[in-house]
Amino acid sequence: MRRNDKYAFFYLFALVPLSVVTAVWVVNGVPSQPIDLALVVFLLVFALVALRTAFRKRKTDYNNYRNQVGIALRERPEPAEKHIAELKHYIGELEKSSLALKHSREKYRHVAYHDSLTGLPNRSKFVQVIDQLLSNKFDSAERRFALLYLDLYRFKTINDSLGHAVGDELLRLVSSRLQNLVAPNDLVGRFNGDEFAILLPAVSGVELAETFANRVAEILSDPFVLNGRQIFTGVSIGIVISNPEYKSSAELLRDADIAMYRAKERKRRWIVFEKKMHVQALSLLRLETDLRLAVERDEFELFYQPIVELETTRFCGVEALLRWNHPQFGRINPEQFIEMCEATGLIVPITLRILESACLQINEWKKIDIAGADRLFVSVNVSGTHFAHPDIVEHVAAILTKTGISPQSLKLEITETAVMDNAERAATVLRQIKSLGVQLSIDDFGTGYSSLSYLQQFPIDTLKIDRAFVRSMEDGRQNGEIVRAILALANAMNLSVIAEGIESIHELHQLRILNCRYGQGYLFSQPIPASEIEGLILNPTRWENLVSGSSFLIVPPSGRAFEERIH
C-alpha cells in the first residue's frame, strides 16, 4: 500500500459523520430533541477521534521517515570517506610504481650507455654524444673536437697468462688513470676488450691532440701493480680531428679505428688519421674479398727461384714462391697479400695447395734424364700461422702420401721468429716433422732472437742467411763478420747454409771464400715459371761463367739486365 493510502481509512471515518451532521443541519436545522443532539455529538466526537488518529499516524510516520533520513545522512559519509581513502591509497601505489619505473628506466639507461666492468661510457654513449656534437655544425676550426681511439699492448698475453680476474683489474686501473687525466668536459669510454676512447670537445688542433696522446701513452707506460707484481703495458692511439665533411659518428669512429691499427702496425704510440688511410683500408677490404675468390678461382701460380751450389755453380734445387694473377691488377707478389692470408686464415689451405703442387712438380723434374736431376729438392715456406696449427704434422704427412714425393726432396722453411714464439712446442713439432724424413730450414736466420741453447734442440738441416746480411757485405768488414759468424755456427752444428739475395759477383766471391755451400738470388735467376725450370736442368753449366772470367748476364731486382765482365 502506498503511503497516502494509509490515511484514507481514517479520513473516511471522519468525513462521513461530518457529512451526515452537516446534511441534518441543512435539512432540519439544529436538532432540538435530546436524542438527535446526542447523535450529532457522537458523530462529531467520532469524527474528531478519527481525524486525531489520522494526524497522529501521519506524525508518527513523518518522524520515522525523518529519523531514517537522518540515519541515512549520518551513514552516507562513511562509504564516501572509505572510497576517498581507497582512491588515495591507489594514487599512492601509482606514484610508487611510477617512481620505481623511473628508477628502473634510469638504471637500464645507465646499463645501455655504460660499460659494466669499468663504469665508463660505452660505444653507444659515444655515438650519441658525437652525433650531438656534429649536429651543432662544427664548421670552424675553433669549434672542432678530437677523438682518440686506444688499444692496449699485450693485454691478451696478460689475460691468458695471469687470468681474466687480473685482466679485468688491469682494465679498471687503466680506466681510473684515464679518468684522472682528462678534464671535466672530456669523455672517457671503454668500447670492448682492451679498446678505450677519449673525446676531447675543447681540442681542435692536431698538435694539442698529439700532446694529449703523448701524455696518455706516458701515463699508461708506468707499471701497474696487480697481485703484488708489476705489469707493464702500453698503448696504440689513433687520432682524428672533426671537420665539416664528417656527417655521422660512425665515420669518425671508423677513421679513428683505422689510425689506431696503423699505429699498431708501425709500432708507434699514435698516428693522426689521413684520408689516404681510408682509401688504403678500402683497397685492403677489396683485396681480401678478391683473395677469397682467388682461392676458389685458382688464380695463384707457383714461381720457382733456383738454388745453386756455389762451389760448382750447379743447379741443385728451387724455392717455391707464390704469385697471384689478379684479373685486374695483374701479377701480385706475396709481400702484398701473405699477411692478409694469415689474418684471414686462408694461409693454411693456400700453403697446402702450394705443397701439393710443388711436390708434384719436383717429381716431374726428377724424371728428366740428366745427371743430378734425381737429387733436386724443393723448398716451401711455412708461415708462423700454419706452423702453429695443431694439425701441421698431419698436413705434411698427408701431402707426402698424396704426392708420393721422396721426403728428402722436400724442405720446409720456417722463420726464426715463428720457431721462437713457442720454442718448446716448436722443438716437439719439428722433431715430429723430421721423423717423416722431411728436411727443415730456418729462414731469415739472424733477424730474430734465437737462443743457441734452443737452436741445438731443433732438428734442423739448414740455415738461410737473410738477404740483408748478404747485401750489406760490401758495406764494411763488420757485416762480413756477421755472415762469417753464422757460417761458423752452422759448420759447428753440421748444418748447411743457403745465402739469399745474391746480386753481385763480389757477394758471390765473398760467400765462396767463406765456404757457404748454397745460394740464390738475382745473380743466378729471378723467380721463373715452372715451364722455364726444365731449361735450367738441361743446362747444368749455365752459371759456370760466373766464376770463370767470361762475360755473363746479371738480372737485378728491378728486372733490368746488364752485362758485367769478371776479371
C-alpha positions in Angstrom: 0.0 0.0 0.0 1.3 3.4 -0.9 2.0 5.8 2.0 -1.0 8.2 1.2 -3.4 5.2 1.2 -2.6 4.5 4.9 -4.7 7.6 6.0 -7.7 7.2 3.7 -9.5 4.9 6.2 -9.2 7.5 9.0 -10.3 10.3 6.7 -13.3 8.3 5.6 -14.5 7.7 9.2 -14.0 11.4 10.0 -15.6 12.8 6.9 -18.8 10.5 6.8 -20.1 11.6 10.2 -19.3 15.2 9.5 -21.2 15.0 6.2 -24.2 13.4 7.9 -24.3 16.1 10.6 -24.0 18.8 8.0 -26.8 17.3 6.0 -29.1 17.1 9.0 -28.4 20.7 9.9 -29.0 21.8 6.4 -32.4 19.9 6.1 -33.8 20.1 9.7 -31.8 22.7 11.3 -30.2 22.4 14.7 -31.7 19.3 16.4 -33.9 20.1 19.3 -34.6 16.7 20.6 -32.0 15.2 23.1 -31.7 12.0 21.1 -30.9 13.8 18.0 -28.5 16.1 19.8 -26.7 13.2 21.3 -26.4 11.5 17.9 -24.8 14.7 16.5 -22.5 15.0 19.4 -21.4 11.3 19.0 -20.8 11.8 15.3 -18.8 14.9 15.9 -16.7 13.2 18.6 -16.2 10.1 16.4 -15.1 12.4 13.5 -12.7 14.3 15.7 -11.2 11.0 17.0 -10.8 9.7 13.5 -9.1 12.9 12.4 -6.8 12.9 15.5 -5.9 9.3 14.9 -5.1 10.1 11.3 -3.0 13.1 12.2 -1.1 11.1 14.9 -0.4 8.4 12.4 0.9 10.8 9.9 3.1 12.5 12.5 4.4 9.1 13.6 5.2 8.2 10.0 6.8 11.5 9.4 9.0 11.2 12.5 10.0 7.7 11.4 10.8 9.0 7.9 12.8 11.9 9.3 14.7 9.5 11.6 15.5 7.2 8.6 16.6 10.2 6.6 18.8 11.4 9.4 20.4 7.9 9.8 20.9 7.7 6.1 22.5 11.2 6.1 24.7 10.2 9.0 25.8 6.9 7.4 26.4 8.3 3.9 29.9 10.0 4.6 31.4 6.7 5.8 31.5 4.9 2.4 32.4 8.2 0.8 35.4 8.6 3.1 36.3 4.9 2.6 36.2 5.4 -1.1 38.3 8.5 -0.9 40.8 6.6 1.3 40.9 3.8 -1.3 41.5 6.4 -4.0 44.3 8.0 -2.1 45.9 4.5 -1.5 45.6 3.7 -5.2 47.1 7.0 -6.1 50.0 6.4 -3.7 50.6 3.0 -5.2 50.6 4.5 -8.6 53.1 7.1 -7.5 55.4 4.4 -6.1 55.1 2.4 -9.3 55.9 5.5 -11.3 58.9 6.3 -9.2 60.1 2.6 -9.4 59.6 2.7 -13.1 61.6 5.9 -13.4 64.4 4.5 -11.3 64.3 1.3 -13.4 64.4 3.3 -16.6 67.4 5.3 -15.4 69.1 2.1 -14.4 68.5 0.4 -17.7 69.5 3.6 -19.5 72.8 3.7 -17.5 73.4 0.0 -18.3 72.7 0.7 -22.0 75.2 3.5 -22.2 77.9 2.3 -19.8 80.4 -0.5 -19.5 79.6 -2.9 -16.7 83.2 -3.6 -15.8 84.6 -0.1 -15.5 81.5 2.0 -15.3 82.8 4.1 -18.2 80.5 5.2 -21.1 80.4 2.7 -23.9 80.3 2.9 -27.7 76.6 3.7 -27.7 77.1 6.7 -25.4 80.0 7.9 -27.6 77.8 7.6 -30.7 75.1 9.7 -29.0 77.5 12.4 -27.8 79.4 12.6 -31.1 76.2 12.8 -33.2 75.1 15.6 -30.9 78.4 17.5 -31.4 78.2 17.0 -35.1 74.6 18.3 -35.2 75.9 21.6 -33.7 77.6 22.3 -37.1 81.2 22.4 -36.1 82.2 24.3 -39.2 85.0 26.4 -37.8 88.5 25.3 -36.6 87.8 26.8 -33.2 84.7 24.6 -32.7 86.1 21.3 -33.8 86.9 18.4 -31.4 89.3 15.4 -31.2 88.6 11.7 -30.9 91.3 9.3 -29.6 91.0 5.6 -30.1 93.2 3.4 -27.8 94.3 -0.2 -27.8 96.5 -1.7 -25.1 99.6 -3.7 -25.8 99.9 -7.3 -24.7 96.6 -7.4 -23.0 95.7 -10.8 -24.4 99.0 -12.2 -23.1 98.4 -10.8 -19.7 94.8 -12.1 -19.7 95.8 -15.6 -20.8 98.8 -16.0 -18.5 97.6 -14.3 -15.3 93.8 -15.0 -15.6 90.7 -13.0 -16.5 90.4 -11.6 -13.0 93.8 -9.9 -13.3 92.9 -8.7 -16.8 89.7 -7.2 -15.5 91.5 -5.4 -12.7 94.1 -4.1 -15.2 91.2 -2.6 -17.3 89.8 -0.9 -14.2 93.1 0.6 -13.3 93.6 1.8 -16.9 90.2 3.4 -16.8 91.0 5.1 -13.5 94.2 6.6 -14.8 92.5 7.9 -17.9 89.7 9.5 -15.9 92.2 11.2 -13.7 94.0 12.6 -16.7 91.1 14.2 -18.6 89.2 17.5 -18.0 85.7 17.5 -16.6 84.1 18.1 -20.0 86.1 15.3 -21.7 84.6 11.9 -22.1 86.5 8.6 -21.4 84.9 5.3 -22.5 85.6 1.7 -23.0 84.3 0.0 -26.1 85.2 -3.7 -25.8 88.1 -5.8 -24.7 91.2 -3.6 -24.3 89.9 -0.8 -26.5 89.2 2.7 -25.0 88.3 6.0 -26.4 88.7 9.7 -25.3 86.6 12.5 -26.7 88.1 16.0 -26.3 85.5 18.7 -27.1 87.9 21.5 -26.4 90.8 20.2 -28.5 90.5 21.4 -32.1 94.1 21.2 -33.3 96.4 18.3 -34.3 99.3 19.5 -32.1 97.1 19.7 -29.0 95.7 16.2 -29.7 99.2 14.8 -30.2 100.4 16.4 -27.0 97.5 14.8 -25.1 98.1 11.4 -26.8 101.7 11.5 -25.6 100.5 12.2 -22.1 98.1 9.2 -22.3 101.0 7.0 -23.6 103.3 8.1 -20.9 100.8 7.6 -18.0 99.9 4.1 -19.3 103.5 3.1 -19.7 104.1 3.3 -16.0 103.8 -0.2 -14.3 100.6 -1.4 -12.8 100.7 -3.4 -9.5 98.5 -6.4 -9.6 98.5 -9.2 -7.0 101.9 -8.0 -5.8 103.6 -8.0 -9.2 104.4 -5.2 -11.6 102.6 -5.4 -15.0 103.8 -3.3 -17.9 101.7 -2.4 -20.9 101.5 0.4 -23.5 99.0 1.8 -25.9 98.5 2.5 -29.6 96.4 5.6 -30.3 94.5 6.6 -33.4 93.7 10.4 -33.6 91.0 12.0 -35.7 90.0 15.7 -35.7 86.4 16.5 -36.7 85.7 18.6 -39.8 82.6 19.6 -41.8 83.0 16.5 -44.0 82.0 14.2 -41.2 78.3 13.6 -41.2 78.0 10.9 -38.5 79.7 9.4 -35.5 80.2 6.1 -37.5 82.6 7.9 -39.9 84.7 9.5 -37.1 84.9 6.2 -35.2 85.8 4.3 -38.3 88.7 6.7 -39.1 90.0 6.7 -35.5 90.0 2.9 -35.6 91.9 2.9 -38.9 94.5 5.3 -37.5 94.8 3.2 -34.3 95.5 0.0 -36.3 98.0 1.9 -38.4 99.8 2.9 -35.2 99.8 -0.8 -34.1 101.3 -1.9 -37.4 104.1 0.7 -37.3 104.6 0.1 -33.6 104.1 3.8 -32.8 102.4 5.4 -29.9 99.9 7.4 -32.0 99.1 8.3 -35.6 96.8 11.1 -36.8 94.3 9.9 -39.4 94.8 11.0 -43.0 92.3 10.5 -45.9 94.6 8.2 -47.8 94.4 5.7 -44.9 90.7 5.2 -45.6 91.4 4.7 -49.3 94.0 2.1 -48.4 91.6 0.4 -46.0 89.0 0.2 -48.8 91.7 -1.3 -51.0 92.6 -3.9 -48.4 88.9 -4.8 -48.0 88.6 -5.3 -51.7 91.8 -7.2 -51.8 90.6 -9.5 -49.0 87.4 -10.2 -51.0 89.4 -10.8 -54.2 91.7 -13.0 -52.2 88.9 -15.3 -51.1 87.6 -15.5 -54.6 91.2 -16.2 -55.9 91.3 -19.4 -53.9 88.0 -20.6 -55.5 89.1 -19.4 -59.0 92.6 -20.9 -58.7 94.3 -17.6 -59.6 97.5 -18.5 -57.8 100.6 -19.6 -59.6 103.9 -21.0 -58.4 107.2 -19.5 -59.5 110.5 -21.1 -58.7 113.8 -19.5 -57.8 116.9 -21.7 -58.5 119.1 -22.6 -55.6 122.7 -23.1 -56.7 125.7 -24.9 -55.3 128.2 -22.0 -55.0 131.4 -24.1 -55.4 130.3 -25.6 -58.7 127.5 -23.2 -59.7 125.4 -26.2 -60.5 121.6 -26.1 -60.2 120.5 -28.3 -57.2 117.1 -27.1 -56.1 114.4 -24.5 -56.1 112.4 -22.4 -53.7 108.7 -22.3 -54.5 107.3 -18.8 -54.4 103.6 -17.8 -54.7 102.3 -15.3 -57.2 98.7 -14.1 -57.6 97.4 -13.5 -61.1 94.8 -10.8 -60.2 92.3 -10.3 -63.0 92.5 -6.5 -62.8 95.9 -5.7 -61.2 98.0 -8.4 -62.9 100.6 -10.4 -61.1 100.9 -9.5 -57.4 103.9 -10.5 -55.2 103.3 -12.3 -51.9 104.5 -9.4 -49.8 101.3 -7.6 -50.7 98.9 -10.4 -49.7 100.6 -13.0 -47.5 99.9 -11.1 -44.3 96.3 -10.8 -45.2 96.2 -14.5 -45.9 97.5 -15.1 -42.3 95.0 -12.7 -40.8 92.0 -14.3 -42.6 93.1 -18.0 -42.1 93.4 -18.6 -45.8 97.1 -19.2 -45.4 96.6 -22.8 -44.4 94.6 -24.0 -47.5 96.8 -22.0 -49.7 100.0 -23.5 -48.2 98.6 -27.0 -48.6 97.9 -26.3 -52.3 101.5 -24.9 -52.7 102.9 -28.0 -51.0 100.9 -30.4 -53.2 101.8 -28.5 -56.5 105.5 -28.1 -55.6 105.8 -31.8 -54.7 104.1 -33.0 -57.9 106.3 -30.6 -59.9 109.6 -31.8 -58.4 108.5 -35.4 -59.1 108.1 -34.4 -62.8 111.5 -32.8 -62.9 113.2 -35.8 -61.3 112.1 -37.8 -64.3 114.3 -35.8 -66.7 117.1 -38.0 -68.0 120.1 -36.0 -66.9 122.7 -36.4 -64.2 121.7 -34.8 -60.9 118.0 -34.4 -61.7 117.2 -37.1 -59.1 118.8 -35.1 -56.4 116.8 -31.9 -56.9 114.8 -30.6 -53.9 112.1 -28.0 -53.4 111.9 -25.6 -50.5 108.4 -24.4 -49.4 107.8 -21.6 -46.9 105.6 -22.4 -43.9 104.1 -19.4 -42.2 104.1 -18.9 -38.5 100.3 -19.2 -38.5 100.4 -22.6 -40.3 103.3 -23.8 -38.1 101.2 -23.1 -35.0 98.3 -25.1 -36.4 97.6 -28.2 -34.3 97.4 -30.4 -37.4 100.6 -29.3 -39.1 102.3 -32.7 -38.8 99.3 -34.5 -40.2 99.1 -32.0 -43.1 102.7 -32.7 -44.1 102.3 -36.5 -43.8 99.1 -36.3 -46.0 101.0 -34.3 -48.7 103.8 -36.9 -48.7 101.4 -39.7 -49.1 99.2 -38.0 -51.7 102.1 -36.9 -54.0 104.4 -39.8 -53.5 107.4 -37.5 -53.2 110.6 -38.7 -51.5 110.6 -36.9 -48.1 114.3 -35.9 -48.6 113.3 -33.9 -51.7 111.0 -31.6 -49.6 112.5 -28.9 -47.4 110.2 -26.8 -45.2 111.3 -23.3 -44.4 110.2 -21.8 -41.1 111.1 -18.3 -40.0 113.2 -17.9 -36.9 110.5 -15.7 -35.3 107.8 -18.4 -35.8 110.0 -21.0 -34.2 110.9 -18.9 -31.2 107.3 -17.8 -30.4 106.9 -21.1 -28.5 110.3 -22.8 -28.5 109.3 -25.9 -26.5 106.3 -26.6 -28.8 108.4 -25.8 -31.8 111.0 -28.4 -30.8 108.3 -31.1 -30.5 106.6 -30.3 -33.8 110.0 -30.1 -35.6 111.0 -33.5 -34.3 107.7 -35.0 -35.4 108.1 -33.5 -38.9 111.7 -34.6 -39.1 110.6 -38.1 -38.3 108.7 -38.1 -41.6 112.1 -37.7 -43.4 111.4 -34.1 -44.4 114.3 -31.6 -44.3 113.9 -28.5 -42.2 115.3 -25.0 -42.7 115.4 -21.9 -40.5 114.5 -18.9 -42.8 115.8 -15.4 -42.4 118.3 -16.5 -39.8 119.9 -13.7 -37.8 116.9 -11.4 -37.9 115.1 -13.0 -34.9 116.2 -13.7 -31.4 117.2 -17.4 -31.4 118.8 -18.8 -28.3 121.8 -21.1 -29.1 120.6 -23.5 -26.4 117.2 -23.8 -28.2 118.8 -23.9 -31.6 120.7 -27.0 -30.6 117.4 -28.7 -29.6 115.8 -28.1 -33.1 116.4 -31.0 -35.6 117.1 -28.6 -38.4 119.2 -29.2 -41.5 119.8 -25.8 -43.0 120.2 -22.1 -42.0 119.2 -19.4 -44.6 121.2 -16.2 -44.2 118.9 -13.2 -44.7 119.5 -11.1 -47.8 120.0 -8.1 -45.6 123.3 -9.5 -44.3 124.3 -10.7 -47.8 123.6 -7.3 -49.4 125.5 -5.4 -46.7 128.6 -7.5 -47.1 130.0 -4.8 -49.4 129.4 -2.0 -46.9 132.2 -3.0 -44.5 134.1 -5.6 -42.6 131.6 -5.8 -39.7 128.8 -7.1 -41.9 131.1 -9.6 -43.4 132.0 -10.8 -39.9 128.3 -11.4 -39.2 128.0 -13.7 -42.2 131.3 -15.4 -41.2 129.9 -16.0 -37.7 126.7 -17.6 -39.0 128.7 -19.8 -41.3 131.0 -20.8 -38.4 128.0 -21.6 -36.2 126.4 -23.7 -39.0 129.6 -25.6 -39.6 130.0 -26.3 -35.8 126.4 -27.7 -35.8 126.9 -29.6 -39.0 124.2 -27.6 -40.8 124.2 -26.5 -44.5 123.7 -22.8 -45.3 121.9 -21.1 -48.1 122.6 -17.4 -48.7 119.6 -15.4 -50.0 119.6 -12.4 -52.2 123.0 -12.8 -54.0 123.0 -10.0 -56.6 126.7 -9.3 -57.4 129.9 -11.1 -58.3 131.5 -9.6 -55.2 128.9 -11.2 -52.9 129.3 -14.5 -54.7 133.1 -14.5 -54.3 132.9 -13.4 -50.7 130.5 -16.3 -49.9 132.6 -18.8 -51.8 135.7 -17.7 -49.8 133.6 -18.2 -46.6 132.7 -21.7 -47.7 129.0 -21.0 -48.0 127.6 -24.1 -49.8 124.4 -22.8 -51.4 123.0 -19.6 -52.6 120.1 -18.0 -54.5 119.4 -14.6 -55.9 119.0 -12.4 -59.0 122.7 -13.0 -59.9 121.6 -16.5 -60.9 117.9 -16.0 -61.7 114.8 -14.3 -60.6 111.8 -16.4 -59.8 110.5 -18.0 -63.0 107.5 -20.2 -64.0 107.8 -23.9 -63.8 108.0 -24.2 -67.6 111.4 -22.5 -67.6 113.0 -24.6 -64.9 113.4 -27.6 -67.3 115.8 -25.5 -69.4 118.0 -24.9 -66.3 118.0 -28.6 -65.5 119.1 -29.4 -69.1 121.8 -26.8 -69.0 123.7 -27.6 -65.7 126.8 -25.5 -66.7 124.7 -22.4 -67.2 126.4 -20.4 -64.5 130.0 -21.6 -64.8 130.9 -18.4 -66.5 130.2 -16.5 -63.2 133.4 -17.9 -61.8 135.5 -18.4 -65.0 136.1 -14.8 -66.0 133.9 -14.7 -69.1 131.0 -12.3 -69.9 127.7 -13.0 -68.2 124.3 -11.6 -67.7 123.0 -10.3 -64.3 119.4 -9.7 -63.7 119.0 -7.2 -60.8 115.8 -6.9 -58.6 114.3 -4.3 -61.0 114.3 -6.9 -63.7 116.7 -4.7 -65.9 119.5 -6.8 -67.4 123.0 -5.5 -67.6 126.4 -7.1 -68.5 129.4 -7.2 -66.3 132.8 -8.7 -67.0 134.6 -10.7 -64.4 138.3 -10.1 -64.0 
